Amino acid sequence: MRKRAMDMGGTPSLHGYYMPAEWEPHSQCWIGWPERPDNWRNNAVPGQSAFTRVASAISKFEPVTVCASAAQWENARSQLPDHVRVIEMSLNDSWFRNTGPTFVIGNSPEPKVAGIDWKFNSWGGIDDGCYPDWSLDLLVAQKILATEKVPRFPHSMILEGGSIHVDGEGTCLTTAECLLNKNRNPNMTKEEIEDQLKAYLGVTKIIWLPRGLYGDDDTNGHIDNMCCFVKPGVVLLSWTDDETDPQYERAVEALTVLCNTTDAKGRKLEVIKLHVPGPLYMTEEEAAGITQDDAKPRLAGTRLAASYVNFYIANGAIIAPQFGDQKWDDEAVHVLSKAFPNYEVVKIEGAREIVLAGGNIHCITQQQPHIPQGHVQP
Ligand code: KQY
């Protein structure tokens, strides 16, 4: 008998679909191409090199499609390996975790993939967001789904993919700092937001951490910089031992919630601490390379929202950021290798370039699930 979504862990959503965990098989990974000089320093040249390192690393484990604007297509094509597909797409910026679709899986009558197209408001709208025109980003999810001929479930709620993590067995992790922020869905109550997450992601339990990573002001504390699942019942938490670091209070607060809750299956959570680097700050030289224009100003001395939790789980590999902080870089690789014993941990040096623009490896990637042809679960 074919296994249904409910048996596979997630509770079937409104459409009978559920969001699989990131470690479930992918058919490909989607990545945008950075370009805007008011967010990416030095005309995005160092950022493009970092994206190329990420795309190249992931492409050793699963197919990768990179989407670049008409102006950048040739440049992207020339930098990326031949086996990485490069297609033309108009973008305001390149954060596909947030502007791409949230892929979901359904099982009736046949296993199939669909995508949720959430509303996007540039992480906070005109007054609070990262740039004032996000009209092209609003179309990214739709274009990806149309390219792949994957059914699209539009949603009127503002939500970025970086603000949710799921275990594929009915549990969703998020932060109140982001999802309950008045700059997202001011007319929705917490219960209404929970109902929509349950209906569209096929989850039955939402775990709310109060706040995300200290300094993650662009996103208002996305969960993907703070905490993620390793497997059902086990999470990694951005931690610091330094009690004077403002991240300490946030980490302790999150730990308290995580230790005092159960997941959708009633399990207590095991929490693995993953120490943050630094603290790291934007230098004068880095800030000087950013054209101050439409985007939120990026100022020298700003604490960078750098966290090792912001990695990508590819088919068989953990694509992990490295910041040039030897002690904590090495520690992160050690913790991730222990947490994911059956995965190769691939280090991405120079992930700082992505952090300078407000995100990291998880934020720039979007996995598309793979359902093997003719696959019948026992
Ligand atoms: O998911 C992210 N962390 C991306 C935030 C990008 C903000 C643009 N400056």
Boltz pocket constraint, residues with backbone or C-beta under 6 A from the ligand:
constraints:
  - pocket:
      binder: B
      contacts: [[A, 39], [A, 93], [A, 95], [A, 97], [A, 98], [A, 123], [A, 130], [A, 162], [A, 218], [A, 219], [A, 222], [A, 357], [A, 358], [A, 359], [A, 360], [A, 363]]
      max_distance: 6.0
